[in-house]
Amino acid sequence: MPNVISKIDNQVLTITINRPDKLNALNQATLGELNDIISQAKTDPDTAAIIITGSGEKAFVAGADISELATTDAMTGMQFASFGQAVFNHIENCGKPVIAAVNGFALGGGCELAMACHLRIASDNAQFGQPEIKLGVIPGFGGTQRLTRLVGKGKSMEMNLLGGMVSAEQAEKIGLANQVVTQEELLPTANKIAQQLANSAPIAVSMTIDAINKGLECSLPDALDYEVKAFGICCASEDKNEGTSAFLEKRKAEFKGK
Ligand code: COA
């Protein structure tokens, strides 16, 4: 694939958005390639965790491709936003844990891509933002919604209305980044976390993501009910037998995803 590179190592799939001369801006072709890789990863038994990062030292993803945005009208704009949202929903709901290794600018669609991932590790030169307002549009790939859910209404209003950038350090303070590390430590740290997730019980990992995401979209009683059912599913798994036995036998658990 010309715009996206993927590499698997020890059950961790690393996806690199690879348009460094355009600061990894997401055009339709790149979004399509990303979608295809996620489809493959979803059903690939050798993929247990995913890292998404950007090529080069400057940018994770500097947004949707502005040269494509420039030619949109109401209909094609809606199609572009729907497609971007579908790809990011696909990432969020792919059933495997996804870590964004944010290695520079994460603006517009880049911030939205990072937010669709389940964890965000940022290098100390990372900058987050939703600058679409400066282009006369609003975020179309989930920025008004996922940002609000992550950092709260006040900060989301500020970032979406003023379009400014938030440093990695500030992003960690407001809950937008989980951890900030040096540029050199970024991929090793993301890999270490991905490896921990890859070695965890896959059904429990997937159910945890699902319970948190679905729970945010419904009432507390419904969300708690969902948790009860997801807990029951985990209790019926071989991995639960393995996890509890390993604890009682004082040994390391070997999970199989069954
Ligand atoms: N879409 C298309 N091309 C983009 C892009 C985007 N979102 N972001 C950067 N690029 C391109 C630039 O046009 C430039 O291409 P060129 O060399 O062919 O002219 C190249 O990437 C390098 O960007 P440049 O602006 O020269 O780098 P910089 O270091 O001066 O500034 C940014 C970096 C991120 C501050 C600046 O590129 C920027 O503001 N990008 C747009 C961010 C944005 O509004 N995103 C939301 C889009 S909906």
Boltz pocket constraint, residues with backbone or C-beta under 6 A from the ligand:
constraints:
  - pocket:
      binder: B
      contacts: [[A, 20], [A, 21], [A, 22], [A, 23], [A, 25], [A, 26], [A, 62], [A, 63], [A, 64], [A, 65], [A, 66], [A, 67], [A, 69], [A, 105], [A, 107], [A, 108], [A, 109], [A, 131], [A, 132], [A, 135]]
      max_distance: 6.0
